[in-house]
Structures are given as structure tokens and as C-alpha cells.
Amino acid sequence: MSIVGRKVSVRVPATSANLGPGFDTLGMALAFYDELEVEAVAGNDVIVEVTGEGAGEVATDENNLVVKCIKFTFDRFGQKMPGLRIKAHNVIPHGRGMGSSGAAVVSGIMAAKGLLDGIVEMSSSDLLDIATELEGHPDNVAPALFGSLNIAWEDQKGPHTKKLFVHRGVSPLELVPTFKMSTATARSLQPESVPHEDAVFNVSRSALLVAALTQSPELLLAATEDKLHQDYRAEAMPETHALVQLMRENGHAAVVSGAGPSVLVLASDPAERLEAAKLAAEKYPQWRALLLAVDFKGATVVTHH
């Protein structure tokens, strides 16, 4: 079966990983989407047109991350990748802790899934396996793939995730600065070991956070306390650290979004979120405030035969 002429449309949500205490374990999808249109064409040429975030910066040939992930997925299933015409419209800021690279990885895998529809069947666990192999950690790719709140873990059989539905009162506010932070740099600031009491502290808060996000949003401030990663990274992102502290001192459950430097506020209702946004606008007017919903669907692909 030839797939030349086949077109797919892909939509992938932004994500915020860690959520404070859930380091490398918890991630949540946000209703803020990168979109991709991919057409399979004859030959081997790949042309990528990027609008929005990353335009003029990211590769527009076979070195583009999305293209690499499409090719990886085709190879994984023993299929030859055709020529591609790709239009990428990106809104997820790059290098800000909102899962832009995870979204690119998932976009490529979902595009391959759509192009190979009817030729290769890809299960949810296939998608998670490939995405984790390409991204390195499942905590961003799991919510990008499946939506909502995800608890991700790995064992000898590979990566796994459990999707949970977030309480309808939870109102995310993403505060995005103009500067970037490399995930690798943020990770390099982590110590190899942490004090026993800090580990116990985070275990309790992570368990509480699952309850707060799914059942009891009024517990979010206590549930988002962390001693494993945020303080160690503070020196690299002093403004981020100060904004988190300001929010928390005023009763708002603020955390570093992913590896930063964005700040995620998990308000327990829309009115509290507006208070937090107002406080941020007064003290940090140069930061962009995104009032977002939780995404419950995850990545979607539509195949146009």
C-alpha cells in the first residue's frame, strides 16, 4: 500500500512536569497546542515550514526533531519513510519548561502513526516506549500523549503511565519569562544524593499532590512543597525562584514548570487564579501570563486519505 499523497493533521498539548514534589514522575497536559500538517510525497526530500515558536531557529530539513522522530518510528516498524512536506505551527515556548521538545517528539510519532494507519498498528504502550526512548524520560511525553495528569514510572519492561483525571476546580496559570533554561543545565545542578528526611518529605508531598489534583484542590499549597530539585536549581534561575516564593507567601501553589524557567501556579479555582495573575502582573510585568485549562485528550492525529 502506497502512502504517497496521504496527509495527517496532528495536535499535541504543552505539558508541565514535576509539579513540585513529583520529580521525574508526575506530569500534566495543558490546553495549549502545537499543530502539524504532514503530507507524504514521492521521493526522499523533506521540506519543513515552521511558523510561530522556533521559526527561523529550528532545522527545516531532515535534521528537524519532528522529522527525526517520524523517521525513527518508521524504522522501528520496518517501514521506509517517504518524502515529506511538513507545516508546523508552534505555540509552546522553547526552553521554558512547558514540554516543547516532548511535544515535538510526540508530534513526530503521532504523524508516523497517522501516515502508517492501516499498515502498522501502534498500541498506546508502543507510543510511550518510542517517545520515552527518544525523549529520555516519560514524565513529559506521557501527558503529551494521553492528556490530563500522568504518573509515570519505568521498570525492566520499560516505561509505564497511569492517567488520572484532574479535579475540575484546578485552574492552571503558566507564567512565562523572556529568558530560556536548558534542561541539561538544570539537571546538572542536582546532587547525586539527598538527605533522608528530604526524600521522606517529597514522598509524602507527592502522594498528597495526587490527592489534591484529583480530589481536594484546597490542599494544593501544602501538596506542592518540594525539597528535591527546585532549591538546587534556584541559583541558575533567581527570578524564577523569587517568583515562586512570592506566590507561595501569598497562598498560591506555585512550582517551577518542568526544568524551568517558567512558573506554574495550580490555583484551586478560577477566582484564586485571577488573584495570582494580578500579583504576577504587578511584580513581574515582563512575564507572560497564560490562563490555561487542563487538557484531557492528549495528542490527536487525523488521517486524510
Backbone as CSV, one residue per row, in Angstrom:
resi,resn,N_x,N_y,N_z,CA_x,CA_y,CA_z,C_x,C_y,C_z
1,MET,0.849,-1.194,0.000,0.000,0.000,0.000,0.887,1.248,0.000
2,SER,0.655,2.132,-0.975,1.463,3.357,-1.038,0.848,4.418,-0.134
3,ILE,1.707,5.114,0.608,1.174,6.189,1.444,1.426,7.560,0.821
4,VAL,2.026,7.578,-0.375,2.247,8.861,-1.058,0.889,9.514,-1.302
5,GLY,0.808,10.787,-0.959,-0.461,11.508,-1.105,-1.268,11.546,0.178
6,ARG,-0.886,10.711,1.117,-1.610,10.699,2.396,-1.222,11.929,3.223
7,LYS,-2.212,12.517,3.885,-1.960,13.696,4.738,-2.472,13.437,6.148
8,VAL,-1.766,13.967,7.126,-2.238,13.863,8.511,-2.157,15.225,9.199
9,SER,-3.071,15.422,10.150,-3.042,16.615,10.998,-2.854,16.153,12.444
10,VAL,-1.869,16.742,13.109,-1.515,16.333,14.473,-1.638,17.536,15.402
11,ARG,-2.101,17.273,16.619,-2.220,18.324,17.638,-1.692,17.753,18.952
12,VAL,-0.748,18.459,19.577,-0.116,17.944,20.801,-0.107,19.043,21.869
13,PRO,-0.526,18.698,23.106,-0.571,19.720,24.151,0.784,20.006,24.795
14,ALA,0.891,21.201,25.358,2.020,21.533,26.229,1.892,20.700,27.497
15,THR,2.990,20.554,28.218,2.956,19.819,29.479,3.787,20.552,30.521
16,SER,3.494,20.240,31.776,4.334,20.715,32.865,4.692,19.493,33.699
17,ALA,5.982,19.208,33.813,6.436,18.022,34.555,6.894,18.413,35.955
18,ASN,7.001,17.429,36.807,7.444,17.522,38.213,6.341,18.028,39.145
19,LEU,5.731,19.182,38.775,4.633,19.756,39.570,5.036,19.955,41.034
20,GLY,6.311,20.315,41.227,6.831,20.489,42.582,7.506,19.224,43.062
21,PRO,6.833,18.432,43.918,7.499,17.279,44.524,7.611,16.045,43.634
22,GLY,6.841,15.961,42.557,6.801,14.729,41.755,7.904,14.634,40.727
23,PHE,9.151,14.836,41.164,10.303,14.920,40.264,10.442,13.669,39.391
24,ASP,10.488,13.880,38.071,10.635,12.799,37.078,9.506,11.755,37.131
25,THR,8.382,12.117,37.756,7.305,11.148,37.963,5.947,11.675,37.515
26,LEU,5.638,12.918,37.917,4.321,13.487,37.605,4.414,14.497,36.467
27,GLY,3.395,14.496,35.623,3.305,15.474,34.544,1.843,15.725,34.213
28,MET,1.557,16.935,33.753,0.179,17.293,33.438,0.107,17.978,32.080
29,ALA,-0.928,17.663,31.306,-1.108,18.267,29.981,-1.917,19.553,30.098
30,LEU,-1.497,20.551,29.328,-2.156,21.859,29.337,-2.763,22.156,27.966
31,ALA,-3.922,22.803,27.973,-4.638,23.069,26.716,-3.982,24.235,25.964
32,PHE,-2.845,23.940,25.360,-2.026,24.910,24.628,-1.263,24.058,23.625
33,TYR,-1.516,24.220,22.322,-1.180,23.151,21.386,-0.245,23.550,20.241
34,ASP,0.744,22.678,19.989,1.495,22.732,18.735,0.702,21.922,17.703
35,GLU,0.670,22.426,16.463,-0.078,21.734,15.405,0.836,21.465,14.213
36,LEU,0.565,20.342,13.552,1.439,19.863,12.482,0.579,19.311,11.354
37,GLU,0.932,19.684,10.120,0.309,19.042,8.955,1.429,18.364,8.179
38,VAL,1.249,17.097,7.879,2.295,16.331,7.198,1.698,15.640,5.981
39,GLU,2.369,15.801,4.838,1.946,15.103,3.622,3.090,14.217,3.137
40,ALA,2.748,12.961,2.829,3.738,12.039,2.261,3.812,12.281,0.762
41,VAL,5.026,12.495,0.245,5.200,12.765,-1.195,6.229,11.799,-1.782
42,ALA,6.237,11.694,-3.084,7.194,10.804,-3.768,8.621,11.326,-3.567
43,GLY,9.571,10.413,-3.592,10.979,10.797,-3.432,11.385,10.777,-1.977
44,ASN,12.536,11.422,-1.715,13.087,11.407,-0.350,13.216,12.795,0.268
45,ASP,12.836,13.810,-0.484,13.041,15.178,0.013,12.116,15.495,1.188
46,VAL,12.672,16.238,2.140,11.898,16.673,3.305,11.944,18.195,3.365
47,ILE,10.757,18.806,3.378,10.688,20.267,3.499,9.801,20.601,4.690
48,VAL,10.335,21.388,5.618,9.583,21.771,6.809,9.387,23.281,6.832
49,GLU,8.149,23.687,7.031,7.825,25.115,7.140,7.376,25.347,8.575
50,VAL,8.068,26.229,9.302,7.750,26.458,10.716,7.223,27.877,10.901
51,THR,6.069,27.979,11.567,5.553,29.302,11.956,5.392,29.312,13.471
52,GLY,5.434,30.516,14.042,5.310,30.631,15.500,6.635,30.391,16.195
53,GLU,6.589,29.734,17.357,7.799,29.482,18.157,8.820,28.667,17.360
54,GLY,10.081,29.095,17.411,11.150,28.349,16.752,11.323,28.674,15.277
55,ALA,10.427,29.498,14.710,10.565,29.871,13.294,11.882,30.612,13.096
56,GLY,12.656,30.180,12.089,13.953,30.793,11.835,15.066,30.261,12.724
57,GLU,14.710,29.391,13.681,15.720,28.835,14.593,15.886,27.332,14.407
58,VAL,14.757,26.617,14.309,14.855,25.153,14.220,15.122,24.708,12.777
59,ALA,15.702,23.529,12.637,16.037,22.985,11.311,14.772,22.794,10.466
60,THR,14.905,22.976,9.159,13.752,22.818,8.260,14.010,21.707,7.230
61,ASP,14.898,20.775,7.604,15.182,19.633,6.724,15.128,18.356,7.560
62,GLU,15.848,17.328,7.121,15.790,16.045,7.845,16.397,16.114,9.244
63,ASN,17.065,17.230,9.585,17.621,17.395,10.934,16.609,17.956,11.930
64,ASN,15.418,18.294,11.448,14.357,18.776,12.327,13.958,17.661,13.294
65,LEU,13.740,17.988,14.561,13.437,16.973,15.577,12.182,16.171,15.232
66,VAL,11.159,16.843,14.734,9.921,16.134,14.356,10.211,15.106,13.260
67,VAL,10.999,15.519,12.267,11.337,14.612,11.158,12.133,13.412,11.673
68,LYS,13.101,13.680,12.548,13.902,12.579,13.120,13.001,11.569,13.837
69,CYS,11.980,12.076,14.513,11.080,11.194,15.265,10.129,10.431,14.327
70,ILE,9.748,11.061,13.217,8.949,10.341,12.208,9.792,9.199,11.644
71,LYS,11.030,9.527,11.274,11.906,8.505,10.687,12.187,7.370,11.673
72,PHE,12.437,7.721,12.931,12.709,6.721,13.963,11.533,5.743,14.080
73,THR,10.318,6.307,14.036,9.114,5.476,14.177,8.925,4.583,12.955
74,PHE,9.136,5.127,11.766,9.060,4.307,10.542,10.073,3.160,10.625
75,ASP,11.319,3.503,10.995,12.371,2.481,11.100,12.001,1.401,12.116
76,ARG,11.432,1.824,13.240,11.085,0.890,14.308,10.128,-0.203,13.797
77,PHE,9.261,0.169,12.857,8.282,-0.788,12.334,8.653,-1.330,10.946
78,GLY,9.949,-1.128,10.578,10.441,-1.696,9.325,9.845,-1.078,8.074
79,GLN,9.483,0.206,8.171,8.890,0.902,7.028,9.850,1.968,6.516
80,LYS,9.781,2.221,5.191,10.645,3.258,4.608,9.906,4.596,4.619
81,MET,10.550,5.593,5.181,9.912,6.913,5.236,9.891,7.541,3.847
82,PRO,8.731,8.062,3.401,8.657,8.731,2.097,9.209,10.156,2.181
83,GLY,9.126,10.882,1.096,9.406,12.313,1.158,8.307,12.972,1.977
84,LEU,8.613,14.111,2.598,7.615,14.758,3.457,7.519,16.247,3.182
85,ARG,6.292,16.753,3.252,6.027,18.196,3.264,5.365,18.465,4.600
86,ILE,6.016,19.274,5.416,5.518,19.488,6.774,5.280,20.978,7.033
87,LYS,4.118,21.268,7.617,3.838,22.621,8.102,3.652,22.516,9.609
88,ALA,4.543,23.168,10.348,4.469,23.129,11.816,4.079,24.506,12.334
89,HIS,3.000,24.549,13.104,2.644,25.816,13.765,2.829,25.614,15.265
90,ASN,3.851,26.264,15.818,4.223,26.058,17.221,3.802,27.230,18.095
91,VAL,3.158,26.918,19.209,2.860,27.964,20.194,3.566,27.697,21.523
92,ILE,4.001,26.450,21.742,4.658,26.118,23.014,6.058,26.754,23.026
93,PRO,6.332,27.654,23.988,7.644,28.316,24.013,8.779,27.306,24.172
94,HIS,9.894,27.561,23.496,11.052,26.666,23.568,11.923,27.006,24.774
95,GLY,12.424,25.966,25.445,13.356,26.174,26.555,12.770,26.878,27.752
96,ARG,11.448,26.702,27.969,10.792,27.398,29.087,10.159,26.452,30.114
97,GLY,10.320,25.131,29.931,9.738,24.211,30.906,8.293,23.855,30.650
98,MET,7.871,23.964,29.384,6.493,23.616,29.021,6.422,22.426,28.062
99,GLY,7.516,21.666,28.012,7.481,20.416,27.253,7.552,20.559,25.750
100,SER,8.252,21.592,25.255,8.304,21.792,23.796,9.014,20.646,23.074
101,SER,10.104,20.135,23.659,10.807,19.039,22.976,9.987,17.748,23.068
102,GLY,9.336,17.520,24.201,8.449,16.371,24.327,7.307,16.440,23.325
103,ALA,6.777,17.652,23.124,5.688,17.843,22.154,6.175,17.566,20.734
104,ALA,7.411,17.971,20.422,7.970,17.708,19.085,8.142,16.206,18.866
105,VAL,8.638,15.517,19.895,8.814,14.058,19.813,7.461,13.380,19.576
106,VAL,6.486,13.745,20.385,5.150,13.141,20.267,4.508,13.496,18.928
107,SER,4.734,14.728,18.454,4.203,15.134,17.132,4.710,14.214,16.033
108,GLY,6.023,13.941,16.074,6.627,13.080,15.053,6.090,11.662,15.103
109,ILE,5.969,11.122,16.312,5.465,9.749,16.473,4.008,9.653,16.016
110,MET,3.199,10.646,16.404,1.775,10.633,16.018,1.608,10.822,14.507
111,ALA,2.486,11.639,13.905,2.434,11.819,12.448,2.734,10.491,11.754
112,ALA,3.756,9.782,12.252,4.101,8.465,11.693,2.947,7.488,11.871
113,LYS,2.317,7.515,13.031,1.170,6.640,13.310,0.050,6.885,12.296
114,GLY,-0.226,8.176,12.036,-1.281,8.522,11.079,-0.930,8.125,9.651
115,LEU,0.328,8.366,9.266,0.758,8.027,7.900,0.739,6.515,7.674
116,LEU,0.992,5.761,8.737,1.046,4.293,8.626,-0.285,3.618,9.011
117,ASP,-1.320,4.421,9.161,-2.632,3.886,9.532,-3.083,2.811,8.537
118,GLY,-3.456,1.655,9.054,-3.885,0.557,8.189,-2.738,-0.323,7.711
119,ILE,-1.503,0.132,7.937,-0.317,-0.640,7.537,0.356,-1.213,8.782
120,VAL,0.487,-0.348,9.796,1.106,-0.747,11.066,0.166,-0.342,12.198
121,GLU,-0.070,-1.231,13.134,-0.872,-0.886,14.310,0.063,-0.515,15.457
122,MET,-0.163,0.646,16.037,0.664,1.083,17.170,-0.207,1.184,18.408
123,SER,0.154,0.420,19.438,-0.597,0.456,20.689,-0.149,1.659,21.528
124,SER,-0.912,1.965,22.567,-0.525,3.040,23.499,0.851,2.774,24.092
125,SER,1.119,1.488,24.403,2.420,1.199,25.006,3.554,1.328,23.992
126,ASP,3.291,1.042,22.701,4.284,1.294,21.644,4.632,2.787,21.605
127,LEU,3.583,3.624,21.639,3.786,5.078,21.558,4.618,5.576,22.739
128,LEU,4.296,5.085,23.933,5.032,5.511,25.128,6.474,5.010,25.102
129,ASP,6.673,3.771,24.657,8.033,3.202,24.534,8.910,4.060,23.632
130,ILE,8.383,4.353,22.436,9.159,5.116,21.443,9.431,6.533,21.950
131,ALA,8.400,7.163,22.489,8.541,8.546,22.972,9.558,8.637,24.107
132,THR,9.529,7.658,25.021,10.466,7.671,26.155,11.892,7.428,25.672
133,GLU,12.033,6.527,24.695,13.364,6.261,24.143,13.943,7.521,23.496
134,LEU,13.102,8.269,22.809,13.567,9.473,22.124,13.776,10.653,23.078
135,GLU,12.920,10.785,24.077,12.965,11.945,24.971,13.809,11.698,26.211
136,GLY,13.916,10.431,26.641,14.747,10.123,27.802,13.984,9.925,29.091
137,HIS,12.835,10.607,29.222,12.018,10.477,30.435,10.551,10.421,30.043
138,PRO,9.744,9.598,30.757,8.335,9.516,30.388,7.450,10.613,30.985
139,ASP,7.980,11.430,31.926,7.084,12.337,32.659,6.523,13.482,31.812
140,ASN,7.195,13.871,30.744,6.631,14.874,29.825,5.860,14.233,28.680
141,VAL,6.400,13.137,28.136,5.758,12.548,26.951,4.453,11.834,27.284
142,ALA,4.332,11.280,28.506,3.094,10.576,28.865,1.883,11.516,28.848
143,PRO,1.938,12.683,29.541,0.785,13.587,29.448,0.590,14.174,28.047
144,ALA,1.688,14.389,27.302,1.541,14.884,25.920,0.783,13.867,25.066
145,LEU,1.079,12.581,25.272,0.405,11.524,24.513,-1.037,11.311,24.955
146,PHE,-1.244,11.263,26.285,-2.527,10.760,26.802,-3.401,11.805,27.492
147,GLY,-2.851,12.992,27.753,-3.632,14.052,28.381,-3.742,13.913,29.883
148,SER,-4.261,14.971,30.517,-4.543,15.028,31.949,-3.283,14.856,32.805
149,LEU,-3.462,14.320,34.023,-2.353,14.075,34.949,-1.851,12.657,34.742
150,ASN,-0.536,12.486,34.628,0.044,11.162,34.464,1.073,10.886,35.543
151,ILE,1.000,9.677,36.117,2.055,9.170,36.993,2.880,8.223,36.121
152,ALA,4.148,8.543,35.911,4.992,7.736,35.022,6.066,7.019,35.830
153,TRP,6.359,5.791,35.425,7.455,5.045,36.063,8.061,4.093,35.048
154,GLU,9.240,3.585,35.371,9.915,2.640,34.484,10.359,1.416,35.272
155,ASP,10.333,0.257,34.615,10.877,-0.965,35.203,11.578,-1.764,34.099
156,GLN,11.860,-3.035,34.372,12.593,-3.857,33.391,11.826,-3.996,32.076
157,LYS,10.511,-3.828,32.131,9.692,-3.983,30.922,9.564,-2.661,30.159
158,GLY,10.138,-1.598,30.717,10.074,-0.310,30.028,9.239,0.705,30.773
159,PRO,8.822,1.788,30.075,8.059,2.851,30.724,6.572,2.495,30.844
160,HIS,5.953,3.030,31.886,4.521,2.846,32.114,3.929,4.175,32.557
161,THR,2.613,4.304,32.417,1.959,5.501,32.938,0.555,5.174,33.396
162,LYS,0.092,5.906,34.387,-1.292,5.835,34.838,-1.888,7.221,34.702
163,LYS,-2.954,7.313,33.909,-3.626,8.594,33.693,-4.724,8.783,34.734
164,LEU,-4.744,9.962,35.346,-5.771,10.301,36.327,-6.476,11.582,35.898
165,PHE,-7.741,11.693,36.206,-8.472,12.901,35.818,-8.379,13.969,36.901
166,VAL,-8.051,15.175,36.456,-7.821,16.292,37.367,-9.162,16.896,37.784
167,HIS,-9.254,17.262,39.051,-10.456,17.909,39.602,-10.803,19.158,38.789
168,ARG,-12.088,19.350,38.536,-12.477,20.467,37.644,-12.187,21.840,38.239
169,GLY,-11.947,21.908,39.577,-11.615,23.202,40.176,-10.198,23.674,39.886
170,VAL,-9.299,22.730,39.593,-7.888,23.078,39.382,-7.747,23.995,38.165
171,SER,-7.140,25.179,38.399,-7.046,26.215,37.362,-5.585,26.609,37.154
172,PRO,-4.933,26.049,36.131,-3.505,26.330,35.930,-3.234,27.740,35.378
173,LEU,-2.195,28.359,35.912,-1.677,29.629,35.416,-0.202,29.416,35.114
174,GLU,0.184,29.605,33.867,1.598,29.450,33.478,2.182,30.846,33.292
175,LEU,3.248,31.122,34.020,3.931,32.417,33.933,5.245,32.198,33.193
176,VAL,5.367,32.835,32.031,6.477,32.533,31.108,7.389,33.746,30.955
177,PRO,8.689,33.595,31.295,9.621,34.715,31.145,10.160,34.803,29.717
178,THR,10.932,35.856,29.464,11.523,36.016,28.131,12.781,35.168,27.981
179,PHE,13.405,34.762,29.106,14.653,34.002,29.023,14.408,32.497,29.043
180,LYS,15.410,31.736,28.604,15.290,30.275,28.496,16.136,29.582,29.553
181,MET,15.919,28.271,29.681,16.738,27.435,30.556,16.908,26.085,29.886
182,SER,18.138,25.609,29.830,18.361,24.281,29.249,18.072,23.208,30.292
183,THR,17.336,22.185,29.885,17.032,21.069,30.797,18.321,20.421,31.282
184,ALA,19.295,20.269,30.389,20.573,19.639,30.753,21.275,20.458,31.838
185,THR,21.241,21.786,31.700,21.856,22.654,32.713,21.134,22.491,34.048
186,ALA,19.800,22.497,33.995,19.005,22.352,35.229,19.314,21.023,35.906
187,ARG,19.412,19.960,35.104,19.700,18.634,35.667,21.090,18.577,36.291
188,SER,22.045,19.308,35.702,23.429,19.250,36.186,23.565,19.850,37.588
189,LEU,22.570,20.610,38.030,22.621,21.244,39.352,22.107,20.330,40.457
190,GLN,21.567,19.163,40.057,21.033,18.215,41.028,22.159,17.464,41.732
191,PRO,22.088,17.315,43.062,23.091,16.495,43.749,22.841,15.008,43.486
192,GLU,23.865,14.203,43.661,23.742,12.756,43.459,22.890,12.101,44.540
193,SER,22.966,12.644,45.752,22.160,12.091,46.840,21.555,13.232,47.644
194,VAL,20.467,12.932,48.355,19.786,13.951,49.157,19.582,13.404,50.572
195,PRO,19.416,14.284,51.553,19.197,13.812,52.927,17.936,12.949,53.024
196,HIS,17.993,11.956,53.910,16.891,11.018,54.111,15.576,11.752,54.395
197,GLU,15.631,12.777,55.278,14.388,13.482,55.638,13.791,14.232,54.449
198,ASP,14.668,14.709,53.541,14.149,15.389,52.334,13.430,14.393,51.424
199,ALA,13.980,13.186,51.324,13.343,12.149,50.497,11.969,11.785,51.064
200,VAL,11.892,11.613,52.396,10.610,11.300,53.048,9.620,12.444,52.835
201,PHE,10.115,13.677,52.990,9.296,14.874,52.786,8.644,14.835,51.397
202,ASN,9.454,14.551,50.364,8.927,14.550,48.997,7.974,13.392,48.709
203,VAL,8.255,12.233,49.315,7.334,11.105,49.137,5.945,11.484,49.662
204,SER,5.915,12.106,50.848,4.623,12.488,51.428,3.916,13.539,50.573
205,ARG,4.679,14.530,50.097,4.058,15.589,49.309,3.583,15.073,47.938
206,SER,4.329,14.167,47.335,3.911,13.601,46.040,2.603,12.831,46.174
207,ALA,2.491,12.044,47.243,1.259,11.294,47.487,0.098,12.262,47.716
208,LEU,0.364,13.302,48.502,-0.663,14.309,48.781,-1.060,15.053,47.503
209,LEU,-0.079,15.320,46.634,-0.346,16.060,45.400,-1.313,15.302,44.486
210,VAL,-1.173,14.001,44.403,-2.111,13.205,43.596,-3.533,13.382,44.139
211,ALA,-3.665,13.342,45.464,-4.982,13.540,46.083,-5.501,14.962,45.842
212,ALA,-4.604,15.951,45.983,-5.007,17.353,45.808,-5.481,17.632,44.380
213,LEU,-4.748,17.098,43.400,-5.098,17.363,41.994,-6.354,16.619,41.544
214,THR,-6.632,15.478,42.139,-7.771,14.674,41.681,-9.012,14.830,42.549
215,GLN,-8.830,15.180,43.839,-9.984,15.209,44.747,-10.102,16.464,45.598
216,SER,-8.976,17.012,46.058,-9.009,18.057,47.090,-8.107,19.239,46.754
217,PRO,-8.518,20.084,45.793,-7.654,21.203,45.371,-7.258,22.153,46.498
218,GLU,-8.058,22.167,47.593,-7.731,23.061,48.710,-6.407,22.671,49.381
219,LEU,-5.901,21.472,49.085,-4.627,21.010,49.665,-3.415,21.310,48.761
220,LEU,-3.628,22.003,47.662,-2.550,22.180,46.677,-1.331,22.922,47.217
221,LEU,-1.528,23.907,48.077,-0.367,24.664,48.572,0.576,23.745,49.356
222,ALA,0.033,22.960,50.281,0.867,22.019,51.052,1.429,20.927,50.149
223,ALA,0.616,20.484,49.188,0.994,19.340,48.345,2.090,19.662,47.337
224,THR,2.329,20.952,47.051,3.339,21.310,46.044,4.678,21.700,46.660
225,GLU,4.850,21.472,47.953,6.159,21.735,48.577,7.170,20.715,48.061
226,ASP,8.415,21.141,47.935,9.452,20.262,47.361,10.810,20.538,47.996
227,LYS,11.580,19.470,48.222,12.957,19.643,48.708,13.975,18.897,47.854
228,LEU,13.532,18.341,46.721,14.447,17.509,45.922,15.128,18.234,44.773
229,HIS,14.462,19.197,44.151,15.102,19.766,42.948,15.025,21.275,42.811
230,GLN,13.971,21.915,43.300,13.794,23.340,42.995,14.844,24.231,43.646
231,ASP,15.132,23.976,44.929,16.112,24.829,45.614,17.510,24.697,45.018
232,TYR,17.850,23.476,44.571,19.181,23.262,43.977,19.352,24.037,42.666
233,ARG,18.236,24.279,42.005,18.297,24.976,40.709,18.113,26.485,40.848
234,ALA,17.825,26.932,42.063,17.463,28.337,42.286,18.543,29.310,41.812
235,GLU,19.835,28.955,42.059,20.920,29.880,41.705,20.987,30.136,40.201
236,ALA,20.550,29.159,39.405,20.577,29.334,37.947,19.377,30.137,37.446
237,MET,18.321,30.186,38.290,17.092,30.902,37.889,16.596,31.745,39.063
238,PRO,17.361,32.774,39.464,16.983,33.541,40.659,15.609,34.208,40.548
239,GLU,15.286,34.696,39.354,13.994,35.367,39.171,12.839,34.379,39.311
240,THR,13.046,33.182,38.747,12.041,32.115,38.854,11.826,31.754,40.319
241,HIS,12.930,31.561,41.029,12.867,31.186,42.440,12.125,32.267,43.247
242,ALA,12.443,33.524,42.960,11.814,34.640,43.691,10.307,34.700,43.404
243,LEU,9.934,34.437,42.157,8.504,34.473,41.803,7.746,33.326,42.482
244,VAL,8.344,32.144,42.507,7.721,31.007,43.210,7.510,31.370,44.681
245,GLN,8.558,31.951,45.310,8.465,32.325,46.728,7.369,33.366,46.953
246,LEU,7.322,34.377,46.087,6.304,35.434,46.194,4.898,34.834,46.133
247,MET,4.687,33.963,45.173,3.373,33.337,45.008,3.010,32.513,46.247
248,ARG,3.950,31.707,46.710,3.668,30.813,47.837,3.428,31.606,49.134
249,GLU,4.181,32.703,49.318,3.974,33.557,50.507,2.584,34.168,50.515
250,ASN,1.995,34.304,49.316,0.652,34.864,49.189,-0.428,33.778,49.045
251,GLY,-0.032,32.534,49.371,-1.022,31.464,49.437,-1.315,30.746,48.137
252,HIS,-0.475,30.981,47.104,-0.710,30.331,45.805,0.266,29.163,45.600
253,ALA,-0.253,28.032,45.138,0.568,26.816,44.951,1.394,26.943,43.680
254,ALA,2.560,27.578,43.810,3.442,27.808,42.658,4.613,26.844,42.683
255,VAL,5.005,26.382,41.500,6.148,25.474,41.337,6.925,25.880,40.094
256,VAL,8.152,25.396,39.979,8.896,25.555,38.735,8.266,24.607,37.713
257,SER,7.945,25.119,36.537,7.334,24.288,35.492,8.421,23.495,34.779
258,GLY,8.373,22.164,34.893,9.404,21.335,34.281,10.778,21.698,34.811
259,ALA,11.733,21.885,33.897,13.085,22.297,34.300,13.195,23.812,34.407
260,GLY,12.061,24.533,34.183,12.051,25.985,34.260,12.436,26.608,32.915
261,PRO,12.487,27.932,32.875,12.324,28.871,33.984,10.885,29.338,34.223
262,SER,9.899,28.794,33.470,8.512,29.207,33.702,8.048,28.751,35.074
263,VAL,7.018,29.425,35.572,6.421,29.095,36.864,4.976,28.662,36.621
264,LEU,4.598,27.537,37.215,3.227,27.047,37.127,2.544,27.280,38.467
265,VAL,1.384,27.963,38.411,0.568,28.138,39.614,-0.649,27.228,39.462
266,LEU,-0.852,26.360,40.447,-2.011,25.456,40.435,-3.056,26.028,41.387
267,ALA,-3.887,26.912,40.858,-4.925,27.530,41.687,-6.059,26.533,41.919
268,SER,-6.746,26.687,43.060,-7.808,25.732,43.390,-9.150,26.118,42.770
269,ASP,-9.225,27.334,42.227,-10.435,27.754,41.491,-10.087,28.969,40.618
270,PRO,-10.965,29.327,39.662,-10.651,30.437,38.740,-10.454,31.785,39.434
271,ALA,-11.171,32.032,40.543,-11.029,33.319,41.235,-9.624,33.457,41.841
272,GLU,-9.130,32.370,42.435,-7.781,32.386,43.008,-6.739,32.587,41.916
273,ARG,-6.993,31.966,40.752,-6.050,32.121,39.637,-5.952,33.581,39.205
274,LEU,-7.081,34.286,39.165,-7.059,35.704,38.769,-6.262,36.533,39.764
275,GLU,-6.379,36.208,41.058,-5.568,36.902,42.090,-4.079,36.688,41.832
276,ALA,-3.716,35.436,41.529,-2.306,35.108,41.274,-1.795,35.836,40.028
277,ALA,-2.625,35.876,38.985,-2.236,36.551,37.737,-2.046,38.056,37.980
278,LYS,-2.908,38.620,38.823,-2.817,40.054,39.133,-1.523,40.344,39.900
279,LEU,-1.208,39.497,40.872,0.031,39.644,41.652,1.258,39.553,40.745
280,ALA,1.247,38.584,39.823,2.370,38.425,38.883,2.510,39.657,37.992
281,ALA,1.380,40.181,37.509,1.406,41.349,36.613,1.973,42.586,37.312
282,GLU,1.694,42.711,38.623,2.201,43.859,39.389,3.710,43.767,39.601
283,LYS,4.180,42.583,39.980,5.582,42.420,40.371,6.501,41.990,39.229
284,TYR,5.942,41.246,38.268,6.746,40.730,37.145,6.027,41.024,35.827
285,PRO,5.875,42.311,35.488,5.071,42.683,34.308,5.623,42.156,32.983
286,GLN,6.940,41.847,32.947,7.537,41.364,31.692,7.261,39.872,31.459
287,TRP,6.736,39.177,32.460,6.403,37.753,32.305,5.023,37.620,31.673
288,ARG,4.902,36.682,30.751,3.626,36.451,30.053,2.756,35.507,30.890
289,ALA,1.507,35.882,31.105,0.591,35.040,31.892,-0.356,34.285,30.972
290,LEU,-0.338,32.955,31.066,-1.237,32.114,30.269,-2.236,31.442,31.207
291,LEU,-3.506,31.804,31.070,-4.559,31.183,31.872,-5.071,29.988,31.069
292,LEU,-4.693,28.792,31.508,-4.918,27.591,30.702,-5.846,26.600,31.390
293,ALA,-6.452,25.738,30.592,-7.214,24.611,31.123,-6.302,23.382,31.128
294,VAL,-6.713,22.358,31.865,-6.034,21.066,31.782,-6.536,20.396,30.506
295,ASP,-5.623,19.839,29.713,-6.019,19.079,28.515,-6.318,17.636,28.946
296,PHE,-7.468,17.115,28.524,-7.846,15.755,28.930,-7.683,14.722,27.818
297,LYS,-7.451,15.176,26.586,-7.395,14.230,25.452,-6.001,13.761,25.097
298,GLY,-5.021,14.638,25.264,-3.676,14.306,24.815,-3.530,14.519,23.321
299,ALA,-2.502,13.909,22.746,-2.190,14.088,21.316,-3.267,13.451,20.442
300,THR,-3.600,14.133,19.352,-4.564,13.582,18.397,-3.974,13.616,17.001
301,VAL,-4.370,12.643,16.157,-3.974,12.625,14.758,-5.189,12.292,13.921
302,VAL,-5.344,13.058,12.843,-6.418,12.786,11.885,-5.774,12.475,10.556
303,THR,-6.124,11.333,9.952,-5.566,10.933,8.665,-6.540,11.296,7.554
304,HIS,-6.006,11.993,6.522,-6.816,12.343,5.360,-6.352,11.449,4.196
305,HIS,-7.153,10.453,3.885,-6.754,9.507,2.826,-6.950,10.131,1.453
